[in-house]
């Protein structure tokens, strides 16, 4: 099963991407096949969103890198499963 980590922080940004990397390292056994991160700031509120994913490739070993991000639309997605 894949591993997912992340948080939403207020505009003061108390945590950093290093904290996310530490979280992902702690769950490396959940997804040894790939790792990805994404962070962005919400335009309206200034909140910071951090998403991290450890992937266990079972069905599609070559594709499906996560988190999936669309910077132009301001969207990001990470999940355990398939579409």
N, C-alpha and C positions, 0 to 999 in steps of 0.2 A: 504494500500500500504506500502511495506517495506521502510525502510530508509537506505540510503547509505551515508557514509562520508569517506573522505580520502584525501591524498595529496602525492605529490612527492617532496622531499626536497633535496637540494644540499648536498654535503658531510659534510658541517659544522653542519647539523642537528639542525636547529633552533627550531623546535617543538619536543615535546616528546609524548609518548603514553598517558600521562595524558591529553594532549590537545585532543586526539582522544576520550578518555573516556568522556570528557566534551561535545564534539560534539554529541556523541551517547546519552548522557543523555538529551541533548536539544531536540532530536528527538525521545525520548522514546515512545511517543504517536503514532508514525508511525509503531512501531513494538514491542508490549509488550510481545511477546511470546518467543523471544530468542535474544541473542546478541553475536557477535563474533568480534574478531580483528585479524589482521595479520600485521606484519611488517618485512621487510627484506631489505638488502642492495644489490644493483645491483653490480655485480662483476666487470664489465667493467668500470663503471663511478664513483662508490662510492655513488651514489644517494640513499636516503632512501625512501622506499615506505611504506605508512601506509594505510591500508584499514579497515573500520569498517562497520558493518551491524546490523541493527535492523530488526527482522523478525516478520511479521504478518502471522501466520500459518493459511492458509485457506484450501489448498488441502491436504497437508501432515503434519499433526500436530506433528508427532513424529520424522521426519527426516529432511534432507536438511539444516543442520547447515552450516552457511556461516561466513566469507569467506572460500571458499574451497581452500586448499593449498596443494601443492606437493613440499616439500622442496628439494627432490632429483632432480627434474627437474627445480627448481627455478621458479615455476609458482604459481600464486594466482588468484582467480576469485571471484567476488561478483556481483550479479545482482538482478534485480527485475523481477521475472517471473518463468517459469518452463521449464525443459528440457523434 
